[in-house]
Amino acid sequence: MTIVPARLEQPVSIALSGPDNTGKTKQIRLLARRMGGATCGGGPLDAHDPRWGRIKSGGMGNWWFESGPVQEVAEVLACSYLERSRGTASAPVRFLDRGIPMLDASVAATVAVREELAPQAAADRARALLAPYANDLRAAEAAEHSVVLLHCADPTEGTRRALSHEASVTDTYAAYQRHLHDQVARLVADGRFAQTIVVGERPTIAVQDDLRRRLHPLAPGIPARALPGVHVVALGGLSESGKSTAGEYLRTHHGHARLKIGSLIEHTALRCRIADPYALGEVVQAEFIVDALDRYCSAHHFLDRISIESLHSAGSTRELARMLGEQLTVAYLKTPFTVRAARSIPGAADVATRDRTKISRGAEKIVEAADEVIVNRGSRLQLERALDRLVLATHRPSRRPDTVPLNTLGLPVHLEAYLSAVLDRMAGRQPLIDLLAVTGSGARGKYQHGWSDLDVFIIATPKALPRMAKTLADLDGELNGVKLGLTVLTPGECATGAVSSRVLHILALLGTGSLPALWCRPGLTLPVPTAADDVDASVHDGIQAAIELRRQLLRTTLDLRALYKVTALLAKIQLRFAGVECPADDEAVTTLLADTHPLLDSLPHQARTDRDQAKSLARTVLNQWLATTDETR
């Protein structure tokens, strides 16, 4: 039998080009580290021509811009680029720092500075200097997949951003950067790059994710994404400050995968065969953390929330923030020593000893880089609410509620007058409240006298309650016997999610614009629960409604109104799981049972007044809910 050897894929050479300080080298390093043995590099340009040793000994900057003949500068650069391109790839993917087009841009920018040439004249001069190598350079460029990273589309602004990263700038270097940006922009316009990525203000990992999405089709070994949609909460603080308690709460209540920073660093170090990763510096440590997170999330693609503990130093924390941007929230737990000492089983001396070690690494300075500082000297409940606020601020976008005039609700005249008076007293020149909205049937133009309540939702601080109580008492007579269903919430309860499932549904409606408010304090925004949050919380209302239905059905004296409203509520909740929102009671009942009970047109109306019809409808809706709990046989 003849064995046919497996076909080897042709190595892919990928060159990252662009002006200085766009992050080319860092992006290559991150991707190469992630790919491991599946990639190799081309090495630095000065490793590909023996003349670089002499040049560097005499001062590279002096040779480049003053003493070296321009023909020699162009020749050494061209020979270095070509020799690098001729190198044999030892892996399926080879990354090159600066591709062939950058030779053109660099030589043109150099002669523009040295010979005071305009951009087009400099480009023509560079083309003439590189003419002896033109054929070889074209072949080398054709063998590369070239990607250019730009600070921005405007060369002038790009130059400013590039120079802003430098500790000191000479006039010559500044001029070179201006010309280099102009020349790169020319090459982009000429189509010399296969891909153009504008870095802008994006963090490192966002650019890496963009780069991977573009390069993945070139070779299967290139990962498709880099931490897409993943949010990381990084916990810092001194010994016994509550980091472990916080990490565990994030895991059990908010679905975060809980990871240890030390293990992440050591995991990457082991893969890279580095014995002491802590000797490599804080920037590399941060890169190791991100690499390990990237691998972990790739293996657990369903994760979108991670917590890591404990942050080691302010330097590595700042680098993590630069790399992850808004995908990272740094939370520092600040706890007095006396509280921490009381929590420690070994005692205060042990805490003091561990503190000295952490402080020697700069752990106490992390507070300066923290997005959230949680003062953890109170109860565990206070800590948990602070963590709730932190998580919801990230995962629930804030939005200002829409507002509508009172007269658009179609309420009876006396209720409109009542609400107008309430608004005058609570939302006048010195507002008592932050928001007022009508909910229920009154908000949908479905108010029915004798059947509907007036449901009102208010957001206000606790100190407003006494004056609110007086206002409501003064105006109570204007309700004319209509029952007021009042729900009052504080801004803090909204921010921490400490609300019932019914209130969470109201916040979701306010956030999506499905429920406008009558008045909203200027500048007020509310966290918007996701549809998944709303559905998940509705389960609890469904459970309670099913219990209440049975309670109503077993009573000797039947309250038709209460029975029908609970029946409709249970119908609404079941529909919500199917992605259907039916605010009106009658609509919810008929929609839920449309497939199984096609002749339902008059049943909702009959169930409001007929005892037997009300009980029959309630049992039907209840049985449909209970069918979801039956064991499959």
Buried (B, 14 or more C-beta within 10 A) or exposed (E): EEEEEEEEEEBBBBBBBBBBBBBBEBBBBBBBBBBEEBBBBBEEBBEBBEBBEEBEEEEEEEBBBEEBEBEEBBBBBBBBBBBBBEBEBEBBBBBBBBBBBBBBBBBBBBBBBBEEBEBEBBBBBBEEBBEEBEEBBEEBBEBBBBBBBBBBEEBEEBBBBBBEEEEEEEEBBBBBBBBBBBBBBBBBEEEBBBBBBBBEEBBBBBBBBBBBBBBBEBBEBBBEBBBBEBBBBBBBBBBBBBBEBBBBBBBEEBEBBBBEBBEBBBBBBEBBEBEEBBEBEBBBBBBBBBBBBBBBBBEEEEBBBBBBBBBBBBBBBBBBBBBBBEBBBBBBBBBEBEBBBEBBEEEBEBBBEBBEEBEEBBBBBBBEBBBBBBEBBEEEEEBBBBBBBBBBBBBBEBBBBBEBEBEEBEBBEBBBBBBBBBBEBBBEEEBBBBBBBBBBBBBBEBBEEEEBBBBBBBBBEEEBEEBBEEBBEEBEEBBEEBEBBEBBBBBEBBBBBBBBBBBBBBBBBBBBEEBBBBBBBEEBBBBBBEEEBBBBBBEBBBBBBBEBBBEBBEEEEBEBBBBBBBBBBBBBBBBBEEEEBBBBBBBBBBBBBEEEEEEBEEBBEEBBEBEEBBBBBBBBBBEBBEEEEEEEE
